[in-house]
């Protein structure tokens, strides 16, 4: 599934879109990929002499993958959008550098109404860079604006 195929499922757009394509998806799991382009402007400041892709953005790769999963499996949350409510057990094991290709795996562990319990794992060349547990909840954009 390419960006064109999933862009209607999530609100994220460049420069804050951290999914390039969906490799596979079923009712509980999604596997996405992201190429870390050396031309990304953030490397000018993180860090100029030793560019590293931020751990927080690795998590964002998993968060966006989960949003695609939730939308693609047809979960009805009305006009609500999934937002991250909690992240736990974050482990950053390896650095991600410009030019790396990330494989992002997210598994839906449980759902209680509009709350989704997920596990994420990010790999680079088959080695784990990041693991995390996280929760997303369906938020009402109209109520959030008040």
Order of alpha helices (4+ residues) and beta strands (2+ residues): alpha-beta-beta-alpha-beta-beta-beta-beta-alpha
